[in-house]
Amino acid sequence: MTPSRRDIFKTAMAVPATWAAFTSALAAATPGDEAYWRMVQRQFPLEDRLIYLNAANVCPASRPVMDRHIEYLRDFHANPSFQNRDKYVEMRESLRGKAAGMLRVAADEIAVTRNTSEGSNIVVKGIDLKPGDEVIVTDHNHPSNNDSWKVRARRDGFVVKTVPTPIPARSADELIGGIERAVTGRTRVIAVTHLTSTTGILYPAREIAALARRRGIWMHLDGAQTFGALDVDLSAIGCDSYSTSAHKWLMGPLEAGLLFVRAGRIPELWPSIVTAGWAENLKGARKLEVLGQRDDPRVVALEAGLDFVNLIGMTNVEARMRALAARAKTGLAAISSVELKTNMQPELCGGVVKFKLRNVPTRRAYETLWERHRISVSSTPSGDSEGIRFSPHVYNSFEQIDQAVAAVKELAG
């Protein structure tokens, strides 16, 4: 049988695309059209039957990103000489510049790390704190921005104050008020998660940063769930530091991340690791990224991840992600036995959707979605954030969201 033009187009878009071919294809389409997003979706090597809704944990990389990573991985191992590896110095600076541009900060304020946890721990370990000082966190912070402070506090004698996270939040003012009431004259750090992985609450980071700045308090932001998902403007937010990873919403490589530290704060931060290559005169945040031998091809892959989302356009990425998440929340909220734990208001949410089935144990719901429908999600087994987590991204379709909601409805009975 002779294949149709549609079949030929589908096959062509399913094979690994060159950057030039992908760029040309996107230029010929409109971000508001589903055909545009089908082209984006075909850049990912996800299994046909798999409905992958776990961007908040780890995202697949696109074929263009993987192609560039593999190209330089082969190059590195074919010639690991100092001479061949010299090119990564310039590539790292190219990455730094692009990351800074995306976050609207200066290149010298960016350190290249291995993930969000490492970036947060550089801040945790690097700030001078003494007995009697106070650090404010929320109970839904990731452990790298919560337990890490508590471990250091046991050693150094300062106090960690934990603010409860409402589920869902009634307003931005409620979130700000919880932080503000915890502040005293001894508060030295406010460390919050920009968007929680537990229930998907988006904290009003700009207002919290302004509160901290008025009191001379360091404000650290965990951006694992916003970088590559939301159009993050750190200059507008005004935080002192922001850590993030490439392997989540940016759809980049594993073990690659970024740490922003505001220029005026960099001299206050002690490096966590000092090894060969470290020096007092390293410019800006570079003094925080000397961590020993690094996997240099990951630097290229991280830059490729930035190139991929910038090619689509960060505002387009955010709009699509929000549309998918909103579709899921609307469908789930219509199921009578579903308790939605994520806010509907755009200013209080992002791409993380958390819900609980009142009449089905969470563990059974999680296992059934996978075993019966091949839907990959995350779950929290107990506590105030107990439930199933959907976190869709640009490689998902509205049809997949509807299928996932239908599977939940079937499960609910």
C-alpha positions in Angstrom: 0.0 0.0 0.0 1.3 3.4 -0.9 1.9 5.6 2.2 -0.1 8.8 2.4 1.5 12.3 2.7 0.4 12.3 6.3 2.1 9.0 7.0 5.3 10.2 5.3 5.2 13.4 7.4 4.6 11.4 10.6 7.5 9.1 9.9 9.9 11.9 9.0 9.1 13.7 12.3 9.6 10.5 14.3 13.2 10.1 13.4 16.0 12.1 15.1 15.8 15.6 13.9 18.7 18.0 13.2 18.5 21.4 14.8 18.1 22.9 11.4 15.2 20.6 10.5 13.4 21.2 13.8 13.9 24.9 13.6 12.5 25.0 10.1 9.5 22.9 11.1 8.6 25.1 14.1 9.0 28.2 12.0 6.3 26.9 9.6 3.8 26.3 12.4 1.9 28.4 15.0 2.3 27.6 18.7 -1.5 27.9 19.1 -2.0 24.9 16.8 -2.0 21.3 17.9 0.1 20.5 14.8 2.9 22.6 16.3 2.9 20.6 19.5 2.7 17.3 17.7 6.0 18.3 16.1 7.4 19.1 19.5 6.1 15.8 21.0 7.7 13.8 18.1 11.2 15.0 19.2 11.0 12.8 22.3 11.7 9.0 22.2 9.0 8.1 24.6 7.3 4.7 24.1 4.1 4.9 22.1 1.8 3.4 24.7 3.4 5.2 27.7 1.6 8.2 29.2 4.4 9.9 31.1 3.2 12.4 33.6 6.1 12.8 36.0 8.1 15.9 34.8 8.4 17.0 38.5 10.7 14.0 39.0 12.6 13.6 35.7 11.9 14.5 32.1 13.0 12.7 29.0 15.5 14.6 26.9 14.5 15.5 23.3 16.3 13.8 20.4 18.2 17.0 19.4 19.5 17.4 23.0 20.5 13.7 23.2 22.2 13.9 19.8 24.3 16.8 20.9 25.1 15.0 24.2 26.1 11.8 22.5 28.2 13.6 19.9 30.4 15.2 22.6 30.4 12.2 24.7 31.9 10.3 21.8 34.3 13.1 21.1 35.5 13.2 24.7 36.2 9.5 25.0 37.8 9.4 21.5 40.3 12.1 22.6 40.4 12.8 26.3 43.6 14.9 25.9 44.0 18.2 27.6 44.2 19.8 24.2 40.8 18.4 23.1 39.1 19.2 26.4 40.2 22.8 26.3 37.2 23.7 24.2 34.9 23.0 27.2 36.2 26.1 29.0 34.6 28.3 26.3 31.5 26.1 26.1 31.0 26.5 29.8 31.1 30.2 29.4 28.6 30.0 26.5 26.3 28.0 28.8 26.7 30.5 31.6 25.7 33.3 29.3 22.6 31.6 28.0 21.5 30.6 31.4 22.0 34.1 32.7 20.0 35.5 29.8 17.1 33.1 30.4 17.0 34.0 34.1 17.7 37.8 33.5 20.8 38.0 35.6 24.5 38.5 35.0 26.6 35.7 33.8 29.1 36.1 36.7 26.2 35.3 39.1 25.8 31.8 37.7 27.6 28.7 38.9 27.3 25.3 37.0 26.4 22.6 39.5 25.2 19.0 39.3 21.6 19.5 40.5 19.3 21.5 42.7 20.3 19.7 45.8 23.9 20.5 45.4 23.1 24.2 44.7 21.0 24.4 47.8 23.6 22.7 49.9 26.3 25.1 48.7 24.1 27.9 50.1 23.3 25.9 53.3 26.9 25.2 54.0 28.3 28.5 52.8 26.4 31.2 54.8 28.0 32.3 58.1 25.6 31.4 60.9 26.1 31.2 64.7 24.2 30.0 67.7 21.0 32.0 68.2 20.5 32.8 64.5 17.3 31.7 62.9 16.5 30.1 59.5 13.0 30.0 58.3 11.8 27.1 56.0 8.5 25.6 55.1 7.4 22.0 55.9 6.9 21.3 52.2 10.4 22.3 51.2 12.4 19.6 49.4 14.8 17.9 51.9 17.8 19.6 50.2 16.3 22.9 51.3 14.8 21.7 54.6 16.6 18.8 56.3 20.0 20.2 55.1 19.4 23.3 57.3 18.4 21.1 60.3 21.5 18.9 60.0 23.7 22.0 60.0 21.8 23.6 62.8 22.5 20.5 65.0 26.2 21.1 64.4 26.3 24.9 64.7 23.6 25.7 67.2 21.3 28.0 65.2 17.5 27.6 65.1 15.4 26.3 62.1 11.8 27.5 62.2 9.3 25.5 60.1 6.2 27.3 58.6 3.3 25.0 57.7 2.2 25.0 54.0 -1.6 25.3 53.6 -3.3 22.7 51.2 -4.5 24.3 49.0 -3.5 27.9 49.8 -6.3 30.3 50.3 -4.3 33.2 48.9 -0.8 34.6 48.2 -1.3 36.7 51.3 -1.7 33.6 53.4 1.6 32.2 52.2 3.4 35.5 52.8 1.8 36.0 56.2 3.0 32.6 57.4 6.6 33.5 56.6 6.3 37.1 57.9 4.9 36.0 61.3 7.9 33.7 61.8 10.5 36.5 61.2 12.2 38.0 64.2 15.3 40.2 64.7 17.4 37.0 64.8 16.3 35.7 61.3 19.2 35.4 58.9 17.8 33.3 56.1 14.4 32.6 54.6 14.6 29.4 52.4 11.5 28.4 50.4 10.6 26.2 47.5 9.4 28.3 44.5 6.8 25.6 43.6 6.3 22.6 45.8 6.7 19.1 44.4 4.3 17.9 47.1 1.1 19.7 46.2 2.1 22.2 43.5 1.8 25.4 45.4 3.6 28.4 43.8 5.0 30.6 46.5 4.9 34.4 45.9 8.7 34.6 45.7 8.9 38.2 44.7 6.9 39.4 47.8 8.8 37.1 50.1 12.1 38.3 48.7 11.1 41.9 49.2 10.2 41.1 52.8 13.6 39.6 53.3 15.4 42.4 51.6 13.8 45.0 53.9 15.1 43.1 56.9 18.6 42.3 55.5 17.7 38.6 55.4 19.2 36.2 52.8 16.4 34.7 50.7 17.1 31.4 49.0 14.7 29.9 46.4 14.6 26.2 45.3 13.7 26.4 41.6 13.6 22.7 40.7 9.9 22.9 39.8 10.0 26.3 38.0 13.1 26.3 35.8 12.1 25.2 32.3 8.4 25.3 33.3 7.8 28.9 34.1 9.3 32.0 32.5 11.5 32.8 35.6 12.8 36.3 36.0 15.2 36.4 38.9 15.9 40.1 38.6 12.2 40.8 39.1 11.9 38.3 41.9 14.9 39.7 43.8 16.0 36.7 45.7 19.6 36.3 46.8 20.1 32.7 45.5 18.3 30.2 43.3 19.2 26.6 42.7 17.8 24.3 40.0 18.4 21.2 37.9 18.4 20.4 34.1 16.8 17.0 34.3 13.3 18.1 35.3 11.3 20.7 33.3 14.2 21.9 31.2 14.3 18.4 29.7 18.1 18.3 29.8 20.7 15.8 31.1 20.9 14.2 34.6 23.5 15.5 37.0 23.6 19.0 35.6 22.3 22.1 37.3 22.7 25.8 38.0 23.1 28.0 41.1 22.4 31.8 40.9 23.9 34.0 43.7 23.3 37.7 43.6 26.6 39.5 42.9 26.5 41.4 46.2 26.0 38.2 48.1 28.8 36.1 46.5 31.6 37.3 48.8 29.5 36.2 51.8 29.3 32.6 50.6 32.0 30.1 51.5 32.7 27.4 48.8 31.7 23.9 49.9 34.5 22.2 48.0 38.0 23.5 47.4 40.1 21.4 45.0 42.4 21.7 42.1 41.4 24.7 40.0 40.0 26.7 42.8 41.5 30.2 43.5 40.5 33.2 45.5 40.4 35.4 42.4 37.9 33.3 40.5 35.3 35.7 39.1 31.9 35.8 40.6 30.0 32.5 41.2 32.7 30.5 39.5 34.3 29.9 42.9 31.3 27.8 43.8 31.6 25.3 40.9 35.1 23.9 41.3 34.0 20.4 42.3 36.7 18.2 40.9 36.6 16.3 37.6 33.4 17.0 35.8 31.5 15.2 33.0 32.2 18.0 30.4 29.8 16.7 27.7 27.0 17.3 30.2 27.8 21.0 29.9 27.1 20.8 26.2 23.9 18.8 26.9 22.7 21.4 29.4 23.3 24.2 26.9 21.4 22.1 24.3 18.5 21.9 26.8 18.4 25.7 27.0 18.6 25.9 23.2 15.6 23.5 22.9 13.3 25.4 25.1 14.4 28.8 23.8 13.7 27.5 20.2 10.1 26.9 21.3 10.1 30.0 23.4 9.9 30.0 27.2 6.5 31.8 27.2 5.1 29.2 24.8 6.5 26.4 26.9 4.9 27.8 30.0 1.5 28.4 28.3 1.4 24.9 27.0 2.4 23.3 30.3 -0.2 25.4 32.1 -2.9 24.4 29.6 -2.2 20.7 30.1 -2.1 21.1 33.9 -5.4 23.1 33.8 -7.0 20.4 31.6 -6.0 17.8 34.2 -7.3 19.8 37.2 -10.6 20.6 35.6 -11.2 16.9 34.7 -10.1 15.6 38.1 -12.2 18.2 39.9 -15.3 17.0 38.1 -14.9 13.5 39.7 -16.9 13.5 43.0 -14.5 11.2 44.9 -11.4 13.3 44.0 -9.9 15.7 46.5 -7.8 18.2 44.5 -4.9 19.5 46.6 -3.4 21.9 44.1 -4.7 25.4 43.6 -6.6 26.4 40.4 -5.5 30.0 40.4 -2.6 30.6 38.0 -0.7 32.8 40.5 -0.7 29.9 43.0 0.2 27.0 40.8 2.3 25.7 37.9 2.7 22.2 36.4 2.3 20.0 39.5 -1.2 18.6 40.0 -1.9 16.7 43.2 -5.1 14.9 44.1 -6.4 12.1 46.4 -9.1 9.5 45.7 -11.2 9.4 48.8 -12.5 5.8 48.1 -9.3 4.2 46.8 -6.0 3.7 48.7 -3.3 5.8 47.2 -0.9 2.8 46.7 -3.6 0.9 44.9 -4.4 3.9 42.7 -0.8 4.4 41.8 -0.2 0.7 40.9 -3.4 0.4 38.9 -2.7 3.5 36.8 0.6 1.9 35.8 -0.4 -1.8 35.5 -3.8 -1.3 33.7 -3.2 1.9 31.8 0.6 2.4 31.6 0.4 5.9 33.1 3.6 6.9 34.9 2.9 9.3 37.8 4.3 9.9 41.3 2.6 9.3 44.6 2.9 10.3 48.3 1.8 7.4 50.6 0.7 9.4 53.7 0.6 12.8 55.4 -1.1 16.0 54.4 0.2 15.7 50.9 -0.9 12.1 50.4 -2.1 11.4 46.9 -1.3 11.0 43.2 0.8 13.6 41.3 0.4 14.4 37.7 3.0 16.7 36.2 2.6 17.0 32.4 4.9 18.8 30.0 5.2 19.7 26.4 5.8 16.1 25.2 2.2 15.4 26.4 -1.0 15.9 24.5 -4.5 16.9 25.6 -5.6 13.4 24.5 -3.2 11.9 27.0 -4.5 14.1 29.8 -8.0 13.1 29.0 -7.0 9.4 29.0 -5.3 9.8 32.4 -8.4 11.6 33.8 -10.7 8.9 32.4 -8.5 6.2 34.0 -8.9 8.0 37.4 -12.6 8.2 36.9 -12.8 4.5 36.1 -10.7 3.7 39.2 -13.0 5.9 41.3 -16.0 3.9 40.2 
